Amino acid sequence: MHDKIAINIETSVFYSIITFLKQNDWILISEYRNDIYDKAIDFDLYQFKKETEAITLVWDNWEEGAIKSSEKNLLLISKKFNLKLEFQEDHFLNNEKMIKEMGELINHKENNFLNFIRRKLNL
């Protein structure tokens, strides 16, 4: 399934969506590192997984928030936050290799997802 990108998500809503995902069994697997001086000032990034689904959220101080995920997930978010989503290309989220290219700027938390699966399977 082809993911879509929703853009122009207001900053306060963007961070509320992150809180919502964390509270609803979405596992944070990547995040723009907390110790980088411009986190949440100029740029921010989060990547979540839940089963086979993924959501990537990017924020910058010029264009505010953007979310890349399946249409199903974006519809869920739009209903929860009463958003009229605008779909368009995003210069960060269009780059499939963005997280890899950011290298040390990203804190990878893949073990969070693996541990969650292990708990679900009682391993």
N, CA, C and O of each residue as an XYZ file, in Angstrom:
492
protein
N       0.837     -1.183      0.000
C       0.000      0.000      0.000
C       0.881      1.246      0.000
O       1.898      1.299      0.692
N       0.491      2.220     -0.762
C       1.242      3.463     -0.892
C       0.886      4.402      0.257
O      -0.288      4.671      0.513
N       1.920      4.899      0.949
C       1.688      5.859      2.025
C       1.380      7.225      1.459
O       1.770      7.561      0.341
N       0.667      8.014      2.264
C       0.351      9.394      1.904
C       1.041     10.315      2.893
O       1.435      9.901      3.983
N       1.180     11.570      2.495
C       1.806     12.569      3.360
C       0.817     13.697      3.611
O       0.352     14.355      2.680
N       0.502     13.908      4.890
C      -0.337     15.031      5.305
C       0.596     16.137      5.783
O       1.542     15.880      6.528
N       0.329     17.363      5.356
C       1.225     18.477      5.672
C       0.481     19.572      6.446
O      -0.733     19.516      6.641
N       1.259     20.560      6.873
C       0.736     21.741      7.566
C      -0.022     21.405      8.842
O      -1.073     21.982      9.120
N       0.516     20.472      9.614
C      -0.069     20.118     10.905
C       0.445     21.127     11.934
O       1.651     21.235     12.152
N      -0.457     21.852     12.556
C      -0.084     22.850     13.554
C       0.792     22.217     14.650
O       0.581     21.069     15.040
N       1.759     22.973     15.130
C       2.745     22.459     16.085
C       2.112     21.815     17.307
O       2.501     20.706     17.671
N       1.158     22.459     17.948
C       0.555     21.889     19.162
C      -0.173     20.586     18.848
O      -0.143     19.651     19.648
N      -0.821     20.519     17.701
C      -1.501     19.281     17.290
C      -0.465     18.198     16.986
O      -0.651     17.037     17.351
N       0.620     18.578     16.321
C       1.695     17.635     16.000
C       2.172     16.908     17.261
O       2.264     15.681     17.276
N       2.472     17.665     18.310
C       2.967     17.039     19.535
C       1.869     16.295     20.289
O       2.159     15.339     21.008
N       0.621     16.712     20.139
C      -0.496     15.959     20.719
C      -0.652     14.606     20.025
O      -0.988     13.612     20.670
N      -0.413     14.566     18.727
C      -0.481     13.300     17.986
C       0.589     12.344     18.493
O       0.326     11.150     18.642
N       1.778     12.842     18.758
C       2.850     11.991     19.285
C       2.447     11.408     20.627
O       2.649     10.218     20.866
N       1.887     12.213     21.493
C       1.409     11.727     22.794
C       0.327     10.670     22.597
O       0.349      9.628     23.252
N      -0.608     10.929     21.708
C      -1.678      9.979     21.406
C      -1.115      8.639     20.932
O      -1.559      7.585     21.387
N      -0.148      8.674     20.028
C       0.439      7.433     19.514
C       1.101      6.641     20.638
O       0.922      5.426     20.729
N       1.859      7.316     21.487
C       2.528      6.649     22.601
C       1.524      6.003     23.548
O       1.796      4.943     24.111
N       0.378      6.626     23.727
C      -0.646      6.119     24.653
C      -1.512      5.025     24.038
O      -2.326      4.417     24.733
N      -1.345      4.769     22.736
C      -2.197      3.811     22.040
C      -1.403      2.701     21.359
O      -1.687      2.314     20.225
N      -0.413      2.205     22.072
C       0.362      1.022     21.669
C       1.216      1.182     20.427
O       1.659      0.186     19.854
N       1.460      2.421     19.994
C       2.431      2.646     18.938
C       3.800      2.705     19.601
O       3.970      3.364     20.627
N       4.753      2.029     19.027
C       6.090      1.931     19.606
C       7.025      2.912     18.895
O       7.172      2.877     17.673
N       7.650      3.780     19.680
C       8.612      4.737     19.141
C       9.888      3.985     18.772
O      10.533      3.383     19.630
N      10.248      4.025     17.484
C      11.442      3.287     17.047
C      12.594      4.188     16.624
O      13.745      3.752     16.605
N      12.295      5.451     16.282
C      13.350      6.408     15.920
C      12.899      7.798     16.339
O      11.717      8.136     16.288
N      13.884      8.596     16.757
C      13.577      9.955     17.187
C      14.799     10.838     16.974
O      15.932     10.414     17.201
N      14.558     12.062     16.538
C      15.626     13.057     16.472
C      16.167     13.207     17.889
O      15.406     13.442     18.827
N      17.459     13.072     18.040
C      18.060     12.993     19.379
C      17.720     14.189     20.263
O      17.704     15.331     19.804
N      17.448     13.912     21.533
C      17.095     14.950     22.503
C      18.240     15.907     22.805
O      17.996     17.042     23.212
N      19.472     15.479     22.616
C      20.609     16.325     22.975
C      21.073     17.239     21.836
O      22.077     17.937     21.975
N      20.368     17.238     20.743
C      20.726     18.119     19.640
C      20.085     19.483     19.898
O      18.898     19.583     20.208
N      20.899     20.526     19.764
C      20.489     21.867     20.179
C      19.217     22.375     19.510
O      18.500     23.176     20.109
N      18.913     21.936     18.285
C      17.746     22.500     17.602
C      16.502     21.620     17.662
O      15.515     21.902     16.982
N      16.536     20.552     18.472
C      15.356     19.686     18.593
C      14.165     20.512     19.062
O      14.239     21.211     20.073
N      13.086     20.425     18.328
C      11.828     21.118     18.617
C      11.956     22.642     18.525
O      11.026     23.364     18.884
N      13.088     23.126     18.051
C      13.253     24.555     17.795
C      13.254     24.780     16.284
O      12.515     25.618     15.766
N      14.101     24.014     15.587
C      14.169     24.092     14.133
C      13.649     22.831     13.451
O      13.127     22.895     12.338
N      13.792     21.679     14.120
C      13.480     20.399     13.478
C      13.146     19.359     14.537
O      13.633     19.424     15.665
N      12.302     18.390     14.157
C      12.014     17.246     15.019
C      11.524     16.098     14.146
O      10.976     16.320     13.066
N      11.723     14.883     14.614
C      11.335     13.707     13.847
C      11.017     12.563     14.799
O      11.704     12.368     15.802
N       9.967     11.805     14.477
C       9.572     10.622     15.240
C       9.119      9.567     14.244
O       8.503      9.875     13.223
N       9.437      8.314     14.562
C       8.962      7.202     13.744
C       8.395      6.146     14.686
O       9.048      5.733     15.645
N       7.173      5.720     14.397
C       6.470      4.741     15.220
C       6.120      3.510     14.394
O       5.978      3.581     13.173
N       5.984      2.370     15.092
C       5.494      1.140     14.476
C       4.424      0.533     15.364
O       4.450      0.665     16.588
N       3.491     -0.131     14.718
C       2.472     -0.915     15.413
C       2.133     -2.066     14.489
O       1.544     -1.874     13.425
N       2.512     -3.262     14.906
C       2.368     -4.450     14.071
C       3.068     -4.202     12.739
O       4.283     -4.002     12.725
N       2.346     -4.210     11.621
C       2.991     -4.011     10.315
C       2.871     -2.573      9.819
O       3.318     -2.260      8.716
N       2.279     -1.710     10.611
C       2.054     -0.318     10.225
C       3.190      0.580     10.713
O       3.856      0.269     11.701
N       3.402      1.681     10.024
C       4.416      2.669     10.422
C       3.853      4.072     10.235
O       3.043      4.327      9.344
N       4.305      4.969     11.099
C       3.976      6.386     10.991
C       5.261      7.168     11.208
O       5.962      6.950     12.196
N       5.575      8.075     10.293
C       6.727      8.952     10.445
C       6.209     10.384     10.515
O       5.409     10.813      9.684
N       6.680     11.111     11.521
C       6.268     12.502     11.730
C       7.497     13.392     11.706
O       8.497     13.096     12.361
N       7.426     14.473     10.957
C       8.523     15.432     10.870
C       7.954     16.820     11.119
O       6.868     17.159     10.648
N       8.707     17.612     11.867
C       8.315     18.994     12.132
C       9.505     19.893     11.848
O      10.641     19.557     12.184
N       9.245     21.033     11.230
C      10.275     22.061     11.136
C       9.615     23.423     11.350
O       8.403     23.571     11.198
N      10.421     24.394     11.698
C       9.870     25.689     12.094
C       9.340     26.514     10.925
O       8.765     27.581     11.141
N       9.519     26.048      9.705
C       8.987     26.771      8.546
C       7.638     26.226      8.102
O       6.717     26.988      7.807
N       7.529     24.917      8.057
C       6.321     24.301      7.498
C       5.494     23.545      8.529
O       4.479     22.942      8.182
N       5.911     23.570      9.783
C       5.261     22.862     10.882
C       5.270     21.361     10.610
O       6.248     20.848     10.065
N       4.215     20.649     10.972
C       4.264     19.196     10.960
C       3.823     18.546      9.672
O       3.005     19.082      8.924
N       4.391     17.365      9.431
C       3.985     16.513      8.315
C       3.985     15.077      8.826
O       4.810     14.702      9.658
N       3.048     14.277      8.316
C       2.905     12.891      8.755
C       2.826     12.001      7.526
O       2.066     12.267      6.595
N       3.621     10.945      7.539
C       3.595      9.966      6.450
C       3.132      8.634      7.009
O       3.726      8.099      7.945
N       2.060      8.103      6.423
C       1.546      6.800      6.851
C       0.493      6.336      5.851
O       0.264      6.967      4.819
N      -0.138      5.220      6.187
C      -1.213      4.713      5.340
C      -2.431      5.627      5.453
O      -2.593      6.355      6.433
N      -3.257      5.573      4.459
C      -4.483      6.374      4.473
C      -5.344      6.021      5.688
O      -5.983      6.894      6.274
N      -5.358      4.766      6.057
C      -6.134      4.307      7.223
C      -5.659      5.012      8.493
O      -6.477      5.505      9.269
N      -4.355      5.064      8.708
C      -3.820      5.713      9.909
C      -4.056      7.220      9.891
O      -4.377      7.816     10.920
N      -3.899      7.827      8.733
C      -4.123      9.269      8.626
C      -5.588      9.617      8.869
O      -5.886     10.659      9.452
N      -6.495      8.766      8.433
C      -7.917      8.984      8.687
C      -8.215      8.889     10.182
O      -8.977      9.694     10.718
N      -7.617      7.911     10.852
C      -7.771      7.761     12.306
C      -7.301      9.026     13.021
O      -7.991      9.534     13.905
N      -6.149      9.527     12.644
C      -5.596     10.739     13.261
C      -6.482     11.943     12.965
O      -6.742     12.756     13.851
N      -6.945     12.059     11.732
C      -7.782     13.219     11.381
C      -9.084     13.212     12.175
O      -9.556     14.271     12.590
N      -9.667     12.046     12.392
C     -10.901     11.964     13.185
C     -10.636     12.289     14.648
O     -11.385     13.041     15.272
N      -9.569     11.719     15.190
C      -9.251     11.936     16.603
C      -9.000     13.411     16.902
O      -9.415     13.905     17.951
N      -8.337     14.112     16.009
C      -7.945     15.498     16.249
C      -8.777     16.511     15.444
O      -8.457     17.699     15.396
N      -9.848     16.011     14.818
C     -10.751     16.869     14.061
C      -9.988     17.731     13.054
O     -10.147     18.951     13.006
N      -9.161     17.068     12.258
C      -8.320     17.751     11.278
C      -8.856     17.563      9.869
O      -9.351     16.492      9.518
N      -8.756     18.585      9.087
C      -8.976     18.463      7.653
C      -7.577     18.374      7.054
O      -6.873     19.377      6.943
N      -7.186     17.166      6.670
C      -5.813     16.946      6.212
C      -5.611     17.456      4.794
O      -6.473     17.339      3.923
N      -4.440     18.021      4.611
C      -3.995     18.494      3.305
C      -2.852     17.579      2.869
O      -1.870     17.415      3.594
N      -2.981     16.989      1.694
C      -1.981     16.045      1.211
C      -1.114     16.690      0.141
O      -1.595     17.363     -0.771
N       0.188     16.457      0.291
C       1.146     17.035     -0.658
C       2.501     16.371     -0.404
O       2.703     15.695      0.605
N       3.399     16.576     -1.324
C       4.763     16.104     -1.135
C       5.420     16.905     -0.012
O       5.060     18.059      0.223
N       6.372     16.304      0.671
C       7.119     16.978      1.728
C       8.596     16.710      1.488
O       8.989     15.565      1.262
N       9.420     17.754      1.536
C      10.827     17.587      1.171
C      11.572     16.644      2.104
O      12.560     16.046      1.679
N      11.153     16.482      3.349
C      11.801     15.525      4.243
C      11.219     14.120      4.041
O      11.963     13.153      3.877
N       9.908     14.017      4.055
C       9.271     12.694      4.027
C       9.288     12.033      2.658
O       9.048     10.829      2.563
N       9.560     12.771      1.608
C       9.683     12.157      0.279
C      10.981     11.387      0.132
O      11.093     10.518     -0.733
N      11.957     11.692      0.962
C      13.263     11.036      0.896
C      13.201      9.723      1.673
O      13.230      9.722      2.904
N      13.118      8.624      0.958
C      13.009      7.300      1.585
C      14.218      6.957      2.452
O      14.109      6.139      3.365
N      15.368      7.571      2.178
C      16.599      7.264      2.907
C      16.903      8.301      3.986
O      17.985      8.282      4.575
N      15.962      9.202      4.250
C      16.209     10.327      5.146
C      16.744      9.894      6.509
O      17.748     10.431      6.978
N      16.093      8.938      7.142
C      16.499      8.547      8.490
C      17.905      7.956      8.460
O      18.715      8.245      9.341
N      18.198      7.140      7.466
C      19.543      6.572      7.352
C      20.573      7.673      7.102
O      21.653      7.657      7.692
N      20.247      8.618      6.239
C      21.175      9.705      5.913
C      21.433     10.628      7.098
O      22.494     11.247      7.181
N      20.478     10.724      8.008
C      20.654     11.582      9.180
C      21.596     10.947     10.200
O      22.069     11.625     11.113
N      21.868      9.665     10.051
C      22.875      8.967     10.840
C      22.799      9.200     12.333
O      21.813      8.849     12.980
N      23.845      9.794     12.872
C      23.988      9.977     14.313
C      22.999     10.981     14.908
O      22.901     11.101     16.129
N      22.280     11.690     14.072
C      21.291     12.644     14.580
C      20.022     11.943     15.066
O      19.191     12.540     15.750
N      19.887     10.673     14.701
C      18.692      9.903     15.047
C      19.021      8.886     16.137
O      20.023      8.174     16.068
N      18.164      8.840     17.127
C      18.257      7.832     18.176
C      17.334      6.687     17.773
O      16.111      6.820     17.828
N      17.921      5.561     17.367
C      17.143      4.399     16.932
C      16.763      3.568     18.146
O      17.604      3.253     18.988
N      15.501      3.221     18.223
C      14.977      2.500     19.377
C      14.306      1.207     18.927
O      13.263      0.825     19.456
N      14.905      0.544     17.957
C      14.325     -0.695     17.420
C      14.044     -1.711     18.516
O      13.090     -2.482     18.418
N      14.872     -1.718     19.563
C      14.645     -2.673     20.644
C      13.305     -2.457     21.330
O      12.734     -3.407     21.867
N      12.785     -1.225     21.325
C      11.457     -0.982     21.885
C      10.417     -1.835     21.182
O       9.567     -2.448     21.828
N      10.484     -1.873     19.861
C       9.526     -2.646     19.083
C       9.735     -4.142     19.299
O       8.769     -4.882     19.480
N      10.972     -4.585     19.281
C      11.252     -6.006     19.486
C      10.807     -6.468     20.868
O      10.246     -7.555     21.003
N      11.046     -5.667     21.884
C      10.615     -6.021     23.236
C       9.097     -6.063     23.346
O       8.545     -6.915     24.042
N       8.431     -5.156     22.668
C       6.965     -5.157     22.668
C       6.442     -6.453     22.049
O       5.529     -7.073     22.595
N       7.009     -6.866     20.920
C       6.589     -8.110     20.260
C       6.854     -9.312     21.172
O       6.011    -10.201     21.290
N       8.007     -9.336     21.805
C       8.327    -10.428     22.723
C       7.312    -10.522     23.859
O       6.877    -11.613     24.227
N       6.942     -9.373     24.407
C       5.941     -9.367     25.500
C       4.592     -9.892     24.997
O       3.917    -10.653     25.691
N       4.209     -9.481     23.796
C       2.934     -9.924     23.233
C       2.931    -11.434     22.982
O       1.905    -12.097     23.132
N       4.089    -11.963     22.600
C       4.205    -13.398     22.318
C       4.608    -14.211     23.536
O       4.765    -15.429     23.451
N       4.777    -13.537     24.674
C       5.212    -14.190     25.915
C       6.537    -14.935     25.759
O       6.680    -16.060     26.237
N       7.487    -14.317     25.101
C       8.815    -14.929     24.904
C       9.773    -14.482     25.975
O      10.934    -14.891     25.975
